[in-house]
């Protein structure tokens, strides 16, 4: 980490509001400090246990967890709470674009004022993706694997192995072989839906050497054609219009055994461990997300680090928040693994995390493939950093293609034109 002032000097301009009796700056507090931490994970999926564990051992600093839904409305609610001075001491950012906007708005504290915790050393090289203007305004606390969840029983019945690396064309072939007479072979959570494009452009560049849009890259076209073929020709995955209008509960559909392959992230474990609401009688296996590029050496996958926890720059309890954040990052967050969130810190106990991850349900998983996608897959990763405006214009155009309201050529041209207009505005 870059070094600024020492954490004991709380009267510098960046933290003058931190010198209060409740801030933990050497002034005797009149009572326990109460911190409010805002996050998007339901309390029962780990956060409440984390907070309870901390509060039991730290009577002088008590933490309350406030849940916000990680969607547009929920993120607006969080931002509004901070801007209007409501109680927010720590908050979780789930994308670098959200974090960057909060830094720009003066809502996230520059952590370089704390010199007693080396984020890069603890979390590894992937932390580089979370630096904003060369600084940390939060700690990336989790490993965030994405994968294809597989119904192992269905694969065995079709004599299909669990892949350790594969292409989208191979997944398309699996989907044909696994498709039932009245059911699909493959479904996707909408959050990682567009990741194949970003796996290419995060390496090739979102712009070409001349500064113009690269959204007409050949592999972008290939992704569009492949998925459209699966929707319309193969009928192995739902048409996008059907999925969006029905708000298809893809986790439930997969866990019910109706569809044997699901593109999703590690939060699936939150539901797959819950046999009360999602009873199942099959074993789940895991495969990496397939690649568009033919050569495995050219592939990067989404993942890396996530759950970027920031301290509110307007909080009067920044030092107390920092004490909690260090503890959380170094393993206090282990109960979060029950929801698929593994600690990123090298000093966290991964055995504890694994126990939280699968609990007493180990017999219901293919453990070899689970360990591979969670811990052992060495494919390089990227963190999606595309501005939200580009995400939006891109999805607006490819949705028209999947809904049959414009051709492939029109779609690619429209994405490029709108991206170029955006790039001109930003100059």
N, C-alpha and C positions, 0 to 999 in steps of 0.2 A: 504494500500500500504506500501511496505517497504520504509523506509526513507533513503535517501542518503543526498546529499548536498541540501541546500535551493535553490529555483529557482533564487534568486538574485545573487548567486555566479556563474557567467557565465565563469569564467576563469579556472575552473577545467579542467582536462585533457579530460574529456568526451565531453566538449563543448567549447573548446578554440576558435574554429572557429566561435562561436556564437557572439563574441564581435565585432560587426560591427555597424556602424551607423544605419543600417536598421533592427537590431535585436530586438530593443525594450528593451535594457538592461540598460536604464537610460541615454544613449547618445542621444542627440538631433538628430533626423533623418532629412536629407536634404529634404525629401519629403515622401509621403505615401509609406509604405512597400507593396509590391505586392507578394502575396503567390500563388503558383500553387498547386492545389489539383487534384490528379489523381484518378478517380473512374470508375467503370464499368457500371454505370447506365446512360442511355441516358439523356442528359441535360434537355430535355423537360419533363422527368418523375420525377421531383422534384429537382435535384441538382441546376439547374439554378435559380429557385425560392429561394432556400436556400441562394445561393451566393448573389443574388440581395438584399434579406432582410438584410443580414449582411453588404454589401457594403453601403447601404443607411444610416445605423446608425454608421458606423465606417470608416470615411474618411481617418483616419491615417493608417488603415490596409485594403487593398483591396485584394479580393480573385478572382482568375480565375480558372474555372473548366476545366479540360482536361479529355476527355473521352477515356478510353482504353477498348477494348473488353475483357471480362473476359473469355478468352480461352487460350490455350497454347501459341499461337502467341502473344496475347495481354499482357500476363504476362511477356513474354520474352521482349517485347517492353518496358514495365515499368522498368524491372530490368536493361536492357541495358541503359535506360535513366539515371538511378541513378548511375550506375557504371561509365558512361562516363561523369558525372558531369553536365548533363542537368538540367533544372529547374524543380525540384520536391521537394516540401516542405512537403506535406502531401500525403498519399496514402492509399487506401482501400485494405485490404487483405480479400479475401472471403473464405479462408480455413486456418486452423491452420498450415497445411504443407507448404503452400506458405509463411506464416508469419515466420515460424521457419527457412526456408531457407534464408530468408532476414536477420534475426537476425544473423545467422551463417556467412553471407557475410558482416556483419557490416553495413547494410543499414538501420536498424530500431533503433531509439533512445530508450534507457532505460528510461522509464518515471518516475522512482523512484527519479530522481533529482527534480521533481516538487512535492511540499508538500501541495498544496492548493486544492486538489481534490481527494477524496477517491473513487477510482473506484469500489472497492468491496461493499462499503456502498451504492453507487448510483445504481449499476446495479444488486446487489444480488449475491447469491451463485453460479449461473451458470458461473460467471466470472472465476472460478477456471479452467475451460476447456481452457481458453485463456492465462493462465500463461505459460511462456516459461522459463525453468530453475528457476522457482519460482518468476519470475518478469513479469511486464507488459511492453511490447514493443508497445502497442497500446491500444486503448479504444474500447471494443466491444459495439457498439452503438445501435444495433437494436435487437428487438425480431424477430426471424426468423421461423415462423410456416410453417410446411409442412402439406398438407392435400389432401384429395380426393375431387375434385370439382364435383358436381353432377348437372345434369339437373333435377331440381325439378319437372318440368312438366312431364318428362318421368317417374320419380319415382312415382308420383301420379297416372299416367295412369296404372302403373303396380302394384299399391297398395303396394309399398315398402316404409317403413319408412326411415327417415334420421338417420343413426346410430350415436350413441355417443361413442360406442366402438364395435369393431368387429374383426374377424380373416380374414386371406387371403382366407380360404375356404368359408367363408360367402361372401366375395367380389366376389369370383369365381361364386357363385350361383347367385348373383345379375347380374353379367355380362351375364350369360346365359339367364336370364329373360328379360334383357334389349336389347339384341342383335337383330338387325334388320335382314331381309332376306339378305340384301346386305351390311351390315355395322357391325362394331365391337361394343361390349358393354363396352370396357375399353381400354384406351390408357395411355401411360406414357411419361412424359418428361424424357429424358435420365439422367439428373443431379441427381434426387433421385432414379433412377432405382434400384440401388443395396442397398439402405438403409435397407431393411429388414434383410440382412445378418449382417450389422453393428449394428442394434438394438439388435441383439443377442450377437455378439462377443464383443461389447463394454462393456458388463456386464460379459459374460462368460470367456472372455479373448481371444485374438487372438493367444495365445500360451497356451499349456497345462502345467500342473505342472512340467513336465520334460523339459520344454523349447521348445518342438517341436510344429509344426503348429497345430492350431485348426480349420483349414479350412475344415476339414471333420466332423465338428459338425453335428449331425442329422438334425438340423433345417436348415443348409445350403443346405443339400440334399433336404429337403422338399421344400425350396424356388425354387430350380432349377426344381424339378418335377412339382410343382404347375404351375409355369409360362409356362413350356414347354407344359403341358397339356392344358392350356388355348390357347396357340398358335396353337398346332397341332390337339388336339382332339376336343376341344370346338369351336375353331375358333372364340373366343370372343375377342382376342387381336391380334395385327399384329405380324407376325413372325419377329423376331429381324432383320433378313437380309433385309426384305422389309422396315422396318422402317429406318434402317441405310442408305441403298442405295438411298431411296427416299428423305432422310432428311425431313421426315414427319413434317409439321408445326402443332404440336399437339394442340397448343392453338387455332389456327384458326379452326382446325377440330372440337374441342370441342365447340367453341363459335358459329360455324355455325349450331350447333344442330345435326351434323352427328353422333357423338359418345357421349353417355350420362355420362361417368365417365372418369375423368382425374386425374392422380397422378402428383402433381406439388407443387410448393411452392407459397408463398404469392405474388411473382412477377406477378402471373396471373392477379391480380387486375389492373395492368398497361394496359392490353389489354381489360379486361372485362368492364372497365369504358369507353373505347374508342368506342363509338357507331358509329363513322364515319368510322373507318377501320374495325370494327368487329360488325356490326349490329346483334342484336339477339332479339328474341321475347319470350324468356323463362327466368324463374327465376333461379338463381344459389343458390344451397345449398352447405353445406360443412360438411365433415365428417373427423374424424381423420384418419391417415394412419393405415391400419389394422395391426394386430400383427401375428406373426408365432406361438408364444407360446399360449397354450390353456388358461392359467391363466392370467387374466388381471393384477394381482399384480406382474407378472414377466416381464412386458413389459416396455421398455423405447422407446421413439420416438425421431427421429432427430428433432432438433430445437434449443432451448436455445437461445444463443445470437450470433449475426453475425456482418458483416460489421466492421471489426477490423481495426480501423484507426490509422496508425502510422505516426510519424514524421521522415523524412529523417535524419539519423545521420550525413549526410554531409551538410545539409541545414545551411545557415548562418542566418536564420530567425526563429530559434527554439522557442524563447519566444513568438513571434507574432503568430506562428503556434499553440502554446499551448493555447493562449487566444481564438483563433477561435475554436479549438477543444473542449474546455470546453463548450463554447456557443452552438456549434453544438450538443453536446451530451445531454445537459440539455433541449432540446426542439427546438433549432434552426432548427433541422432537420425535424420538423413536416411535411413540404411539401413533404418529401420523402414517407410519408404514401400513397400518391396517387399511388405509385408503389408497395404498399404492405409492406413497411418497417416501422414498428412501433418503436417509441423511447423506449429504454430499461430503461432509467434513471427514478428513482422514482419521480424525480422533473419535469419531462416533463408533459405537459398537454395532457392527453389522449383524452379528448374531441376534442381538436384541431386536433389531429392525426386521430380520427375517421371521422371527417368532411373531412379531406384530403383524407382519405381512400376510401370513397364511394361518396363524393361530393353530387351531386343532383340525384344520381342513386339509392338511398336506396330502391325504389320500385322494383328494378330488382334483389334484393337479399333476401334470406331467412335470416333475421337478427338474429334470435335466434341461428341458427347454425353458422353463421358468428362470432357472439360474443363468442360462445363456443370455436371454434378452435383458435381464435385470442387472447382471454383474459382469458377464464374460464377453459380450459382443464388443469387439474393438473397432467397429466401423466408426470413422470420424463423424462428429455430430455438428449440427448448426442450431442456432437459436433464431427463430423467425424475427427479423428486425424491420420488415417492410412497413412503411408508414400506413396507418389505417386507411387513409384516403386512397392509396393504391390498391390495398386489399379490397376495398369497396368497389372501385371502378372495375377491377378485374372480375370480381364475382358477379357484378351486374351484367357483364357481357357474356361470361361463359354460361350463366343461367339461361340466357336467351338461346344459346346454342342447344343446351340440353332440353330446353322446352320447345325446340323446333321452330323458333321464331326468327332465327337467322342461320346462315350457313357457316361452315367452319372458316372459310376465307373471310367472310364478313366479320366473324367474331374476333379472329386474330387481328384483322385490320383495325377494328374498333378499339380493342385493348391497346394496341400500339399508339393509335391517334390520341386517345384520352391520356395515356401515360406520358406521351410527349408534351401534351398541353400542360399537364401537371408539372413536368420537369422545367418547362419554360417559366411557369409562375414562381418556381422556387429559386430561380437564378437571381 
